[in-house]
Every structure is written in structure tokens, then in C-alpha cells.
Amino acid sequence: MTPEPFATWRRMIKEHGLIKTVFLRVDDTVTRITTGLNINDIRSVLRGDPPGKPNPRVKPHTESAIFHIWPSFYHEAVTKFYPTFRLGMLSTLLFFVEIMTGLFLMVYYTPAPGVAYDNMLKILSNVPMGQFIRDMHRLAAEFMVVAVWLHMGRTFLTGSYKKPRQFTWATGVILLIITIALSYTGYLLPWDQLAYWAVTIGASMADAAPPPEVGKAVALLLKGGPDLGAAGLLRFYLLHVFALPLGAILFIFVHYYKVVRHGHSLPPEMEQIGEDTARKVSQDKRVPFLPDVLTNELVWFGILMVALVVPIALNIYNAPLEHAANPSSTPLHTVAPWYFLFIQGWLKLGDKTFWGVIFPTILIGLLLLWPYLDYNPSRRYGDRRIALAAMFGVIGIFVVSSFMGTPGFAVVTAPQIEIGHEFMPGEQVGPIRAIPFDQMKVGTWSTQDLASIPDDAPQLKAVMEELAAATAAVPPVQTVNDKEVRYTNMYGELTITEAQLAKDSAGTLKPTLKQLVLGVHWDEQPIDPTNGQPGYFVFTFVSVDSNYSSGE
Amino acid sequence: MADSGMQFRNVSRREFLNYVWAGSLAIFMAASGGAMLAFAMPRFKEGEFGGMYTVGTVAEKMPAADAPPVNYPDVKFWLVNIGPEEAAKGGGIQGLAAMYKVCVHLGCLYAWVDSTVRFECPCHGSKYQADGTYIEGPAPRDLDRFKVVITDGQGNLKYETVVTNASPGYGAPIPVPTDSSFVIKVDTGIKIEMGKRHYYQGGQPT
């Protein structure tokens, strides 16, 4: 017999008619794609009807590649906000937000000095939604660090790392390290001053790893040369977009496989240690993944996206971008990102080999092995007073260390430089640039003559009053380096000049660019090397379009 | 626990061959790891970085004794003429030295601050005297420095910094040349690391 084309279609049309055949074929295709749910099954899931018997909603969990990752039901006790706070799921979602936004950013990014920073400016000014995507990538990264830390804190708090979940905890610690490494490698990519110097400090910490030969080799491998340059940027880029995400994906799957294997840990009072709650859940305690857990997780995803998008859309959050990296000038008070401030604090304590390498390594080792060291057989809060007290103790130490990492702690330079940095920093905005453009009155304004500042420039007046307070607060006689240093009659002077004029639409000349010079003067002032005049000077230009006053 | 699984059984031929196979794979993996490290190691050798930089003649470029150090940002050093005042505060040796601009703590660029008369690092607050002697902060040792070479107009060597570790005068400032036609050169390929804080205080280490 010769084969006929479309035999099944022709047979079905003969039997059911065309319209019903089309419906049956669509239904069949949907069932194949969902690996078990036809259109009616899906509608009943969406309506929240009880499932039929045998339950068709279990089939995707056993048959499909994607759904088999999830268990087909959760224990009722872990579907509420407590005890998970949804932190593990939120961390994973944030990781996927990072992958998506990161892919978009890669379209306009070349990892090369000189090009990378121009790419950033192009993304910010010339790519539709470019700034939005960059802000999103940066904010989600910060959220992810918070979510991963909180997730670990919660797991410790509820004793969920105990038997049989010790290995799950260890993979979680590895994911914490990968998260921090991802964030750190991404820090360098904009190739601005913030990036360059924060990463120089971090890479120099690798240099301190003992013994010296190993430290030097690790630092060279990381930086690609004696100084951070093209080779280093490329290495950080490859780590950031390839090696570390690959590691993260691998460990997320190991981590989540273990979570599903042993079941989510129940609240401490409901589950004894060593119990495995994944399979022994009575029928009335089961909450099916389809539809209850899935819809709940979708709601959380929505909340997360709102929390990410709203601060960016309302301009509350902007990813920082400083001046292009300048390898021959370190800005004052270069700081690590806030989640590294604790290490920055330790580094001020002394030996970088101990505080920068050995001590953090001991802490990570302790964290990794903690479930195997903690022999207390109870998960209940009342039985774990020492462990919980230790946890809050460690949190306290981290808060104090982070405070020690802030610029004000133990890094004090000469008062005129501190004042210049506070009011007109080399990077970031500072109070003087934030004065509205029309209030930047042309002239020389001194803290010795505050009354001469025009009344229609209230913000200028307020800043000059702050400056007067800051100069007055400097002790006139200080002992520095066993030598008496005098700062008598210190005052500040702000000189504003018009640097550029342009005609507006009505044809009148208006200033569009102003030069601001902040001078700090005192009786014993040395000659400033930048302009050969006595005193200390900081220079800047502000454009009418700068929009610093709005916080940008 | 006395079950049959714990009993010792002789290694069969197949088991032995599998061990050999696994062992050779392990050696192969280790060798591959070594090759990968060699591949990733930057093509850079000690000494290739930097080179001889001519500052100028003594008449033109020599800073006055105890004057603020002179910044050479492109080649990353401060040229400093340590006079009696700075020598007394620091290691006690007067003369000419070139301080490598990178802080020995964590790689930031420190700067000279006129009003406090010392080098200050903007990152973690390490402070040093003009001759590189550690004052305070987390830095582990005195500042690194470069080899300074003084030649006459014909290029004949007159003075140079001692770069052999642990020999007398290692890394110390060299005498200030009196002939104003002599030429000051700094070898930025030879970085001299002082082994500790206050290297020259309490007598020179041997």
C-alpha cells in the first residue's frame, strides 16, 4: 500500500469533523508540552479545583525536565512566611535577574581599559533603558548579597543545618562565597576610580597569602600583571560572566537537590533532629506545588520585582559611576563596597596576612564545618542558648568591624584636606556641588563674612555656614608626628566664576558652566602645589545640566 | 559490623588494572592543572617591569635638603633629598632617595602632605616619614624604594643605591652629589623592599 500524506489528520477529520479535530490536536500538543496536563487540567489548576484521581498534576513532576526539580508537594508548615522567609527562593530569583540584566549589559560592553568606561557612558546616555538595566543589575546584586546572608542567618537561627542537612549547609557556604566573588569581580568592570582602587586593595590582599611565593603567584594570576590593567580587566570579566556563574549554577543545583531530597526543614518545634520530612508527610499536611506553591512563589517574584523596579523608577537608587580609572591617583577615603567594610576594618588592625587572609580563611572554614562541629542534638531555641548567643555575638562583631571599615575610623589626614574632601570630594557629589545652579552666585564668598551672601541663595548660605562650623572645629594647635602643627584663624572661601555662556531660546546670554574653587586658609598655610598660591584648594566645574541638586 | 563486605579479598587483575587506569588519569589531570596554571600566568618576569629613567642633572632636578619630595607620577616615585631634619625624624641617614609611590600595605598611592610633613596613604591611613620610615598605620614595613644612580656627564657611574639585601646601607639614601653637572637616574625596574618597620632605627641590621 502506498503511504498517504496526513493519514491521522484525514482519519480524525472523517471521524470528528474539522473543528473538533483541530481542538483535539491542540489539546494533544499542550499535553505533550506540559508532559501530562491538557487544557482542561490547566484550567482546573488555574481555578483551584481539587485534582482528579489519578492526580494529573503530579505528572509534570515525574516527566518533565524543568518541573522534576521541584517536589510535587510541600509540607504545610513551610508554605507560610515563617520559617523560611522565602530567602533561598529570593536569592535564586535575584541570580536569574542578574543573568538576564547581565546579558543585556554585555551587548554594549567591551572589557578593555579606555573602552569600558566609554561603554558605561554610552549605556547611561545613549542606550534606551540602558541606565535602567544597569541600575537593576547593580541593585539586584546588592539585594542578592543581603538575601544570601539573611538566608544563612535564618538557617542558623532555626538549626536547619543539623542532621541530615549538614552538606546542604556546606554547599550554601560555597554559594555565599561565589555570590561575594561575583559581586567583587563585577565591581571592576565599569573601570572607574571606585572600581579600580577598591579592586587594587582586594587584589593586594591576595598578594598577602602565605607563603610569599604563593601570594605573589595568586596576585599575578588575578591581576594579569604587576599592576591592574588590560589583562586584569579581562580576567575579572571572564570570571564575572563565565567561571563564577557556572560555579553558581552547579552549586545551586547541588544545594537545591539536597533541599528537595531531605525536605525543607520544618519549624524547630515540629521536627526532631535526624528526621527526614521529605517523604513522611501525611496527606492532610500536603500542599501541592501545582497550583498553590507555584502561585505563591509567583506573588513573591512580583513583590521582588516591584522592590527592584520602584526605587530605580523613582530615582531613589542609582548605580554609582565615578571618574574614569586613573592608575596614577588614589582618591581620598577609597572604600570597599559596604558588604566588604568588615574586612576593610580588620585590615586597619594590622598585619594584612593575618587579618586579610588567615583570619577570613579560618572563619570560612568554621562556617563550612559548623554543622559537623555542633554536637548539640536539639533544634529548639531553648536548648541552643550558647549557639544563638554566639550568633548574635558574631553579628555584633561584624557590625563593629564594618564601622571600623568606614573612612572616618583611623584614617585621618590633615584637616584642610578632610574639609576639602567633605565639601567638594574628588568623587561623588558633596554639599557644594549640590547647591542649585541658580544659587551658585558669582563672586567670592568667605566664611568670615557670611552676611554678604545674598538672601536669594539660601542653600549657598547654608553650605557656607556648615563650612564655617567645620573650619571653626579644627583645633588650632595639634601635635602631629611629634611636631606642633598650627592651624590658627582657619577659614574657607568659595570662589564662583562663570566659565561658559550660551544664548537661550529668547536670545539672552545665560551661564551654562561655572567654575567653583574651594580654598581653605589659615595663618601658617604652605604653598599649594596645584596653583602656587598659599592655602589648600579644590577645583570643580558644574554644568547647568549636571542636576547634582536632585541627588544624581 | 562483621559482615562479609568488610572481609579482605584479594585484588583481582581487573581491579588492579582499574587502579592503574585511575592513577594514570589522576597524573594526567595533575599535569593538565599545571599546564593550565602555566597558561594563565601572565607573561611577565621580575625585572621586565620598569627601567632606567633619567630625571635630569643635579643642577636642574635636585630638590633642596628637607624640601617637600618631588612627585614623578608617570614613573611612580617621589624624589626626596633627606636633610638633617628629616634624617633625625627617620632613619638617621641623609641623602637622595626615590620612594616607590605604592603603599606597602595594600597598593594605594600615598601622597606627601605639606602641612603634616609626611607621606599619608588615603586608603587605610598608613603614614611615613620623608625617608620612608614607618610612622603609624597598618603598613608592615618602611616604604619600598627604587635604585638611584648618579653618573657624570659622560655616563660614568659615581654613586648608586645598595641593592644587595642585608648588606650595609641596603636601600639607604645615597650621598648628595656636589658636582651640579652630574645626572640623576632612577632604575624603576629594581624595587628595594625594606624588611621591616623602622629598618634603620636601633642600628643597621646585619
Interface residues (C-beta under 8 A of the other chain):
Chain A: W197 T200 I201 A203 S204 M205 D207 A217 L220 L221 K223 G224 G225 P226 A231 S328 S329 T330 P331 L332 H333 T334 Q344 L347 K348 L349 G350 D351 K352 G356 A410 V411 V412 T413 A414 Q416 I417 V480 N481 D482 K483 V485 Y487 E524 Q525 P526 I527 P529 Y536
Chain B: L37 A40 M41 P42 F44 F49 P68 P73 D74 K76 K89 H105 L106 G107 C108 L109 Y110 A111 V113 D114 S115 T116 V117 R118 E120 C121 P122 C123 H124 G125 K127 Q129 I135 G137 P138 P140
